[in-house]
């Protein structure tokens, strides 16, 4: 009789452990403030087309003219590939020295990191597949 009454508690415990593990990787909305996006003019330093998220490193001049080194993560590379922005095209567009305008959801802790939602190239084209809403989608080519 004791084993039958313990089954619901064991199932609940197992479910709670699995739910915790499932949420561990995607803490994006805990770490980043998507309600207060920041748009900056920047210079690309480095770009990595890697799993599980693409990574962009860039420099931004602050109000005093000092260079601040930023990093931002984007989507899974498969998202970019699906909309025609494969590794070669994206890496060429975001090559070191490229001037961009980037919108990020900044880190809540104030560090210069974020998740990118829109990248506009100096040509005016947007890197598709990052998000950025209807304005970015209209510029996707």
PEBEL-V592184 format. One record per residue. N is the residue number from 1. RES is the residue in one letter. SS is DSSP state (2 for helix, 1 for strand, 0 for the rest). Layout:
n | res | ss
N | RES | SS
N | RES | SS
This chain:
n | res | ss
1 | X | 0
2 | X | 2
3 | X | 2
4 | X | 2
5 | X | 2
6 | X | 2
7 | X | 2
8 | X | 2
9 | X | 2
10 | X | 2
11 | X | 2
12 | X | 2
13 | X | 2
14 | X | 2
15 | X | 2
16 | X | 2
17 | X | 2
18 | X | 2
19 | X | 2
20 | X | 2
21 | X | 2
22 | X | 2
23 | X | 2
24 | X | 2
25 | X | 0
26 | X | 0
27 | X | 0
28 | X | 2
29 | X | 2
30 | X | 2
31 | X | 2
32 | X | 1
33 | X | 1
34 | X | 1
35 | X | 1
36 | X | 1
37 | X | 1
38 | X | 1
39 | X | 1
40 | X | 1
41 | X | 1
42 | X | 1
43 | X | 1
44 | X | 1
45 | X | 1
46 | X | 1
47 | X | 1
48 | X | 1
49 | X | 0
50 | X | 0
51 | X | 0
52 | X | 0
53 | X | 0
54 | X | 0
55 | X | 1
56 | X | 1
57 | X | 1
58 | X | 1
59 | X | 1
60 | X | 1
61 | X | 1
62 | X | 0
63 | X | 0
64 | X | 0
65 | X | 0
66 | X | 0
67 | X | 1
68 | X | 1
69 | X | 1
70 | X | 1
71 | X | 1
72 | X | 1
73 | X | 1
74 | X | 0
75 | X | 0
76 | X | 0
77 | X | 2
78 | X | 2
79 | X | 2
80 | X | 2
81 | X | 2
82 | X | 2
83 | X | 0
84 | X | 0
85 | X | 0
86 | X | 0
87 | X | 2
88 | X | 2
89 | X | 2
90 | X | 2
91 | X | 2
92 | X | 2
93 | X | 2
94 | X | 0
95 | X | 0
96 | X | 0
97 | X | 0
98 | X | 0
99 | X | 1
100 | X | 1
101 | X | 1
102 | X | 1
103 | X | 1
104 | X | 1
105 | X | 1
106 | X | 1
107 | X | 1
108 | X | 0
109 | X | 0
110 | X | 0
111 | X | 0
112 | X | 0
113 | X | 1
114 | X | 1
115 | X | 1
116 | X | 1
117 | X | 1
118 | X | 1
119 | X | 1
120 | X | 1
121 | X | 1
122 | X | 0
123 | X | 0
124 | X | 0
125 | X | 0
126 | X | 1
127 | X | 0
128 | X | 0
129 | X | 0
130 | X | 0
131 | X | 0
132 | X | 0
133 | X | 2
134 | X | 2
135 | X | 2
136 | X | 2
137 | X | 2
138 | X | 2
139 | X | 0
140 | X | 0
141 | X | 0
